[in-house]
Amino acid sequence: MKKILQFIVLLTILTVKGQDRHPMYFLEFKLMEANKQALFDIGPYFDDKSIIVENLGYHRLQPSVAQVSKRIVDENTLFTKTEILVDTATTAQFLGFLNKNNDKIVFSDLANAFLITPLEKREIRYQVRQVPTVRMAELKAKSAQLFTPQWVVFNQIDSLIKKKNPKALLLIASELFKKRYRYDRHYFNYEEFTSLLEHLTGTVIGVEDERKEISWHIDEDFEPNSKLNLLIYFSKYYKQYKWDDKKGIFNNAGQTLLPFSKEAALFSQLSSNDSTIAINAFIELTNSNVNEVTKLAKEYDESSISFNYTLPGFAYRFLQQLVKLTAYCRANGIDLTYTPTLRADIELLKTDLSFKERRAIENRLINGLTLDTVTAFEYWSLIYEKNGSLSYSAGRIVDVFYSGQWDKMLADKKQTNLFLKKAILFKRLYINGVCYNYRAKFAGASAQILSLFDDYNTTDDDIKYMASLIRPLQTQEYKVYPVHPLDTTQYYVRGLELKLKDALKGWADTEEQMDTLEGLVSQISYSQIGTVLKLMDKVTFTKPYDAYSFLDRDFGFFWINEPQDPAVRRQFMDNYNQYSEFELYSYYLCEAGIDYKNSNGSLNYDKIYDLIKYGETEMLAGGGPALVNETYALIKLLEITFKTTLDLSSKYCSSQNMYNCHVVKKVKAWSHYLTNNNLLQLPHNEPVSFNAFNH
């Protein structure tokens, strides 16, 4: 078996470092075989400054021979800093060290490395915590899985455990360190080792990492320092562990256990496979001790500890800010209760609704929320940030809501403070979405409003800081997208039918064929949609949604959710053939429940002005592309009515299933047109949309 393992090691080295067969790579293999002479043989390369080529993943590196030889020695030895500093040693110094200590240098089978000072003689700083009950139950449930890795069976660790022999703990720590990172060689399941140790001892052992800080997440540490220190710990203390029949674990009676805070126990539940346990722990943490949650969140974030997929995408970052939000709300009498009504609305927004149904709920919430209740809506929407449908709706709701409540909010110091507090906390989530840009509502504020925030009177540093950013905001620009040639293109494909038939001839649905087809379809005009659909319906697509998504992505037919459905396309074609372009867009706007007309059926420009202002919707928090919704369809009605595209493109986009276009330029142009031509009957003094301002 040993010969087989040696062959595997050699094969790995040859595979990883096949670029330049320098002799020192074979010496590396000998070192891993416990050949002490290889230390003497590699020493002469310490002074070699010549350059060689190495590959690290996709990177091509050019280190010196000296650098590589010292790295190899460093990865295969555990000499202490008082014994020798390999990184700075010359050939003479290293060989002199080897000759002087030849009799003391031994190969440790536990560490797969040469050393002088035995592991059990080394100093170690450590702390021990008890594993929370929920975590122990989770480990017990998957105990059979913990004993299946090959290294457990090969090292007879399972047999030692059956014999209640604590040497099993030492061997687990040994195997963990043996699989430490070496140059361009990785092991991706370190949790196997730490989970088994937790299961067998009922404790988590924290040891120093490369920063001299106690690490509680050794399986996540890239540098091998903490793994070595865990091996040192068990080398020194494994004999003190005795099997406890009652608890079913190895117990060290003389060990001092650190108290496990409520917050620490909850953090351990965030990685539970049970989504209910994980989300409940997350919610409770947002309402726990600010300092403890912040400290643990930073610890878990820096160690890149995984968490349940249902939690926000940046769970630890969210915790650091949401725990501060709930503390502020408690101190200021702001209710975040998840009332039955709020729960029902949020659960509904998380589901797959039609556009008309979703818009109706959004509008009801915009009109029904108050300055006293909107924070609870924001908080719970962030808790369930992973749900994209909810996040898009929440983004639109808060955008329109704050514009409508702006004057009332500014007249109330408590509500103004709350908005400023949320603005800074949400910004510190450092995630795309309107949450990052709450202060944008102050863009273009009057001199009177700006004066409110000069030397703003508050004892809250966060609020004071955000207030100080409001005046400088006035010098920043709205989103500016330079006019690109594509923005002014008047699309039309000459000889479309012949070109399309040629593109579809011998259709095999290859990637190259799809690229050609999408490129051609991206250039068509509205009048050519019928020809395209008629010919495309004669072939079969592996990804039909991609093939037909141009209806929404290029022409703004947002109402057509499933263009891949033949019945949906037939209905669209019936409408397309029956109605004029103006009538078709009007039809779908009415089907979507968009209120944009006067009672006599004519266009209401005031309604359209507000609809296109907030029409492009971004998530409350998240990186999804902005949804254009009804915006382009309304602009198309304006273009047809006034017989102008305002020197912009004749259609929304030429996406080719690759590009996410923005309607901002068209919105800006038509907003100015409606204003400058005195087509508006009402004042429109509300703040800008969150989406109109540069992030």
Backbone hydrogen bonds, N-H to C=O, Kabsch-Sander energy under -0.5 kcal/mol:
donor,donor_aa,acceptor,acceptor_aa,energy
5,L,1,M,-2.3
6,Q,2,K,-2.3
7,F,3,K,-2.2
8,I,4,I,-2.1
9,V,5,L,-2.4
10,L,6,Q,-2.4
11,L,7,F,-2.8
12,T,8,I,-2.4
13,I,9,V,-2.2
14,L,10,L,-2.7
15,T,11,L,-2.2
16,V,12,T,-2.9
17,K,13,I,-2.8
18,G,15,T,-0.7
20,D,17,K,-0.6
22,H,20,D,-2.7
25,Y,22,H,-1.9
26,F,22,H,-0.6
26,F,23,P,-0.7
27,L,23,P,-1.6
28,E,24,M,-1.6
29,F,25,Y,-1.3
30,K,26,F,-1.8
31,L,27,L,-2.5
32,M,28,E,-2.1
33,E,29,F,-0.9
34,A,31,L,-1.7
35,N,30,K,-2.5
36,K,34,A,-1.0
38,A,35,N,-1.0
39,L,36,K,-1.7
40,F,36,K,-0.8
41,D,37,Q,-2.2
42,I,38,A,-1.9
43,G,39,L,-1.1
45,Y,42,I,-1.6
46,F,43,G,-2.2
47,D,44,P,-0.9
48,D,45,Y,-1.3
49,K,47,D,-0.8
52,I,63,P,-2.6
54,E,61,L,-2.5
56,L,59,H,-2.9
59,H,56,L,-2.3
61,L,54,E,-3.5
61,L,59,H,-0.6
65,V,50,S,-2.5
66,A,48,D,-2.2
68,V,64,S,-2.0
69,S,65,V,-2.7
70,K,66,A,-2.2
71,R,67,Q,-2.0
72,I,68,V,-2.4
73,V,69,S,-2.1
74,D,70,K,-2.8
75,E,71,R,-2.3
76,N,72,I,-0.8
76,N,73,V,-0.8
77,T,74,D,-0.7
78,L,114,F,-3.1
83,E,80,T,-1.0
84,I,80,T,-2.1
86,V,84,I,-0.8
88,T,85,L,-0.8
89,A,85,L,-0.8
89,A,86,V,-0.8
94,F,90,T,-2.6
95,L,91,T,-2.8
96,G,92,A,-2.2
97,F,93,Q,-2.1
98,L,94,F,-2.4
99,N,95,L,-2.6
100,K,96,G,-2.2
101,N,97,F,-1.9
102,N,99,N,-0.6
104,K,101,N,-1.2
105,I,101,N,-1.8
106,V,115,L,-2.5
108,S,106,V,-0.6
108,S,113,A,-3.1
109,D,107,F,-0.7
112,N,108,S,-1.9
113,A,108,S,-1.2
114,F,76,N,-2.3
115,L,106,V,-2.5
121,K,118,P,-1.3
122,R,119,L,-1.5
126,Y,124,I,-0.5
127,Q,206,G,-2.2
128,V,256,T,-0.5
129,R,204,V,-2.6
130,Q,258,L,-0.7
131,V,202,G,-2.5
136,M,132,P,-2.4
137,A,133,T,-2.3
138,E,134,V,-1.8
139,L,135,R,-2.4
140,K,136,M,-2.5
141,A,137,A,-1.9
142,K,138,E,-1.1
143,S,140,K,-1.5
146,L,142,K,-1.4
147,F,143,S,-0.8
147,F,144,A,-0.8
148,T,145,Q,-1.4
152,V,149,P,-1.1
153,V,149,P,-1.2
154,F,150,Q,-2.9
155,N,151,W,-1.5
156,Q,153,V,-1.7
157,I,152,V,-2.2
158,D,152,V,-0.8
160,L,156,Q,-2.0
161,I,157,I,-2.1
162,K,158,D,-1.9
163,K,159,S,-1.6
164,K,161,I,-1.6
165,N,160,L,-2.9
168,A,165,N,-1.9
169,L,166,P,-1.4
170,L,166,P,-0.9
171,L,167,K,-2.3
172,I,168,A,-2.0
173,A,169,L,-2.1
174,S,170,L,-2.2
175,E,171,L,-2.7
176,L,172,I,-2.1
177,F,173,A,-2.0
178,K,174,S,-2.4
179,K,175,E,-1.3
180,R,177,F,-2.0
182,R,185,R,-1.6
185,R,182,R,-2.9
192,E,189,N,-1.7
193,F,190,Y,-1.1
194,T,190,Y,-1.5
195,S,191,E,-2.6
196,L,192,E,-1.3
197,L,193,F,-2.1
198,E,194,T,-2.3
199,H,195,S,-2.5
200,L,196,L,-2.1
201,T,197,L,-1.8
202,G,198,E,-2.7
204,V,129,R,-2.9
206,G,127,Q,-3.2
206,G,204,V,-0.6
207,V,215,S,-1.4
208,E,125,R,-0.8
209,D,213,E,-2.2
212,K,209,D,-1.9
215,S,207,V,-3.5
216,W,214,I,-0.5
220,E,217,H,-1.7
221,D,217,H,-0.7
221,D,218,I,-0.9
228,L,224,P,-2.4
229,N,225,N,-2.4
230,L,226,S,-2.0
231,L,227,K,-1.7
232,I,228,L,-2.4
233,Y,229,N,-2.3
234,F,230,L,-2.2
235,S,231,L,-2.2
236,K,232,I,-1.9
237,Y,233,Y,-2.2
238,Y,234,F,-2.1
240,Q,237,Y,-1.9
241,Y,238,Y,-1.4
242,K,251,N,-2.7
244,D,249,I,-3.1
245,D,243,W,-0.7
248,G,244,D,-2.5
249,I,244,D,-1.1
250,F,200,L,-3.8
251,N,242,K,-3.5
251,N,249,I,-0.5
253,A,251,N,-0.7
255,Q,252,N,-1.9
257,L,255,Q,-0.6
258,L,128,V,-3.4
261,S,259,P,-0.8
265,A,261,S,-2.2
266,L,262,K,-2.1
267,F,263,E,-2.5
268,S,264,A,-1.6
269,Q,265,A,-0.6
269,Q,266,L,-1.0
270,L,266,L,-0.5
270,L,267,F,-1.3
272,S,269,Q,-1.6
275,S,273,N,-0.9
278,A,274,D,-2.2
279,I,275,S,-2.7
280,N,276,T,-2.1
281,A,277,I,-2.1
282,F,278,A,-2.2
283,I,279,I,-2.5
284,E,280,N,-2.3
285,L,281,A,-2.3
286,T,282,F,-1.7
287,N,283,I,-0.5
287,N,284,E,-1.1
288,S,285,L,-1.8
293,V,289,N,-2.6
294,T,290,V,-2.5
295,K,291,N,-2.3
296,L,292,E,-2.4
297,A,293,V,-2.8
298,K,294,T,-2.1
299,E,295,K,-2.0
300,Y,296,L,-3.0
301,D,297,A,-2.4
302,E,298,K,-2.8
303,S,299,E,-1.4
304,S,301,D,-1.3
305,I,300,Y,-2.2
308,N,270,L,-3.2
311,L,308,N,-1.7
315,A,312,P,-1.0
318,F,314,F,-2.6
319,L,315,A,-2.3
320,Q,316,Y,-1.6
321,Q,317,R,-1.1
321,Q,318,F,-0.5
322,L,318,F,-3.3
323,V,319,L,-2.1
325,L,321,Q,-2.0
326,T,322,L,-2.6
327,A,323,V,-1.5
328,Y,324,K,-2.2
329,C,325,L,-2.5
330,R,326,T,-2.5
331,A,327,A,-2.1
332,N,328,Y,-1.2
333,G,330,R,-1.0
334,I,329,C,-2.9
335,D,333,G,-0.6
339,T,337,T,-1.8
343,R,339,T,-3.2
344,A,340,P,-2.2
345,D,341,T,-2.1
346,I,342,L,-2.7
347,E,343,R,-2.8
348,L,344,A,-1.9
349,L,345,D,-2.3
350,K,346,I,-1.2
351,T,348,L,-1.4
353,L,351,T,-1.2
358,R,354,S,-2.7
359,R,355,F,-2.8
360,A,356,K,-1.8
361,I,357,E,-1.8
362,E,358,R,-2.7
363,N,359,R,-2.6
364,R,360,A,-2.0
365,L,361,I,-2.3
366,I,362,E,-2.6
367,N,363,N,-2.0
368,G,364,R,-1.7
369,L,365,L,-2.9
373,T,370,T,-0.9
374,V,370,T,-2.2
377,F,373,T,-1.4
378,E,374,V,-2.4
379,Y,375,T,-2.9
380,W,376,A,-2.5
381,S,377,F,-1.9
382,L,378,E,-2.0
383,I,379,Y,-1.9
384,Y,380,W,-1.6
385,E,382,L,-1.5
387,N,384,Y,-2.0
388,G,386,K,-1.0
391,S,387,N,-2.2
392,Y,388,G,-2.5
393,S,389,S,-1.9
394,A,390,L,-3.1
395,G,391,S,-2.1
396,R,392,Y,-1.8
397,I,393,S,-2.7
398,V,394,A,-2.5
399,D,395,G,-1.4
400,V,396,R,-2.5
401,F,397,I,-2.7
402,Y,398,V,-2.3
403,S,399,D,-1.3
404,G,400,V,-2.0
405,Q,401,F,-1.7
406,W,403,S,-0.7
409,M,405,Q,-2.6
410,L,406,W,-2.5
411,A,407,D,-1.3
412,D,409,M,-1.7
413,K,411,A,-0.6
416,T,412,D,-2.5
417,N,413,K,-2.7
418,L,414,K,-2.0
419,F,415,Q,-2.3
420,L,416,T,-2.4
421,K,417,N,-2.5
422,K,418,L,-2.5
423,A,419,F,-2.5
424,I,420,L,-1.8
425,L,421,K,-2.3
426,F,422,K,-3.1
427,K,423,A,-1.4
428,R,424,I,-1.7
429,L,426,F,-1.4
430,Y,427,K,-1.7
434,V,619,M,-2.5
435,C,620,L,-2.3
436,Y,433,G,-1.5
437,N,434,V,-1.7
438,Y,435,C,-0.7
440,A,437,N,-1.8
441,K,438,Y,-1.7
442,F,439,R,-2.2
443,A,440,A,-2.2
445,A,442,F,-1.8
450,L,446,S,-2.7
451,S,447,A,-2.0
452,L,448,Q,-0.6
452,L,449,I,-1.2
453,F,450,L,-1.5
454,D,451,S,-0.9
455,D,453,F,-0.5
456,Y,453,F,-0.9
458,T,456,Y,-0.9
461,D,459,T,-0.7
464,K,460,D,-2.4
465,Y,461,D,-2.5
466,M,462,D,-2.4
467,A,463,I,-2.5
468,S,464,K,-1.6
469,L,465,Y,-0.6
469,L,466,M,-1.2
470,I,467,A,-1.1
471,R,467,A,-0.5
473,L,469,L,-1.2
474,Q,470,I,-0.6
474,Q,471,R,-1.6
475,T,472,P,-1.5
476,Q,473,L,-1.6
479,K,692,A,-2.2
481,Y,479,K,-0.5
487,D,484,H,-1.9
488,T,484,H,-0.6
488,T,485,P,-1.3
489,T,486,L,-0.6
491,Y,489,T,-0.8
492,Y,523,Q,-0.5
494,R,492,Y,-0.6
496,L,493,V,-0.9
499,K,495,G,-2.2
500,L,496,L,-3.1
501,K,497,E,-2.4
502,D,498,L,-2.1
503,A,499,K,-1.9
504,L,500,L,-1.8
505,K,501,K,-0.9
507,W,504,L,-1.2
514,M,510,T,-2.3
515,D,511,E,-2.3
516,T,512,E,-2.1
517,L,513,Q,-2.6
518,E,514,M,-3.0
519,G,515,D,-2.1
520,L,516,T,-1.9
521,V,517,L,-2.9
522,S,518,E,-1.9
523,Q,520,L,-1.5
524,I,521,V,-1.4
528,Q,525,S,-1.4
529,I,526,Y,-1.6
532,V,528,Q,-1.9
533,L,529,I,-2.5
534,K,530,G,-2.3
535,L,531,T,-1.9
536,M,532,V,-2.7
537,D,533,L,-1.7
538,K,535,L,-1.4
539,V,536,M,-1.7
547,A,543,K,-1.6
548,Y,544,P,-2.0
549,S,545,Y,-1.2
551,L,548,Y,-1.6
552,D,549,S,-0.9
553,R,549,S,-2.9
554,D,550,F,-2.1
555,F,550,F,-1.2
556,G,552,D,-1.5
557,F,551,L,-2.2
558,F,556,G,-2.1
560,I,557,F,-1.6
561,N,559,W,-1.4
565,D,562,E,-1.9
569,R,565,D,-2.1
570,R,566,P,-2.5
571,Q,567,A,-2.0
572,F,568,V,-2.2
573,M,569,R,-2.9
574,D,570,R,-2.3
575,N,571,Q,-2.0
576,Y,572,F,-3.1
577,N,573,M,-2.6
578,Q,574,D,-1.4
579,Y,575,N,-2.7
584,L,580,S,-2.7
585,Y,581,E,-2.1
586,S,582,F,-2.2
587,Y,583,E,-2.7
588,Y,584,L,-2.1
589,L,585,Y,-2.1
590,C,586,S,-2.4
591,E,587,Y,-2.4
592,A,588,Y,-1.7
593,G,590,C,-1.3
594,I,589,L,-2.4
596,Y,594,I,-1.0
598,N,602,S,-3.1
601,G,598,N,-1.9
604,N,596,Y,-2.4
605,Y,603,L,-0.8
608,I,604,N,-2.3
609,Y,605,Y,-2.5
610,D,606,D,-1.8
611,L,607,K,-2.5
612,I,608,I,-2.7
613,K,609,Y,-1.4
614,Y,610,D,-1.7
615,G,611,L,-0.7
616,E,612,I,-0.5
617,T,615,G,-0.8
617,T,627,L,-2.8
620,L,391,S,-1.9
622,G,432,N,-3.5
627,L,617,T,-2.9
631,T,628,V,-2.1
634,L,630,E,-2.2
635,I,631,T,-2.1
636,K,632,Y,-2.8
637,L,633,A,-1.6
638,L,634,L,-1.7
639,E,635,I,-2.7
640,I,636,K,-2.4
641,T,637,L,-2.4
642,F,638,L,-2.6
643,K,639,E,-0.6
644,T,639,E,-1.5
648,L,645,T,-1.4
649,S,487,D,-3.3
650,S,489,T,-1.5
652,Y,554,D,-1.0
653,C,554,D,-1.5
658,M,655,S,-2.4
659,Y,655,S,-1.9
661,C,659,Y,-0.8
667,V,663,V,-2.6
668,K,664,V,-2.9
669,A,665,K,-2.3
670,W,666,K,-2.6
671,S,667,V,-2.4
672,H,668,K,-2.0
673,Y,669,A,-2.0
674,L,670,W,-2.6
675,T,671,S,-1.8
676,N,672,H,-3.5
677,N,673,Y,-1.7
678,N,675,T,-1.6
679,L,674,L,-2.3
680,L,674,L,-0.6
692,A,689,S,-1.6
693,F,690,F,-1.0
694,N,477,E,-1.0
